[in-house]
């Protein structure tokens, strides 16, 4: 079964992101741990800063476009991962060990609908 992990937390300042050690990304040990458990990391990516977000609404008569994220909250969606694993328990384990949760962030786990 495939699961989407929506990674949420407080956005780091852009200069702090640039200072990370490029030798090994922070998610690499997590990915190795998942692989050892038989969980496949299908894809994932970090998102650009929330300052680059554009929100689009359609009220039926017109399209409304605004700068910034949909919700004005302290926590933002920082990125996502797609994993393939046996069941929800394994997906929860993966989310609990995610680098974002270990830094105080939140990971929302959602099953992906099978394609038709």
HELIX and SHEET records of a PDB file:
HELIX    1   1 UNK A   14  UNK A   18  1                                   5    
HELIX    2   2 UNK A   28  UNK A   36  1                                   9    
HELIX    3   3 UNK A   50  UNK A   52  5                                   3    
HELIX    4   4 UNK A   88  UNK A   97  1                                  10    
HELIX    5   5 UNK A   99  UNK A  102  1                                   4    
SHEET    1   A 4 UNK A  40  UNK A  46  0                                        
SHEET    2   A 4 UNK A  76  UNK A  84 -1                                        
SHEET    3   A 4 UNK A   2  UNK A   9 -1                                        
SHEET    4   A 4 UNK A 106  UNK A 111 -1                                        
SHEET    1   B 2 UNK A  54  UNK A  58  0                                        
SHEET    2   B 2 UNK A  63  UNK A  67 -1                                        
END                                                                             
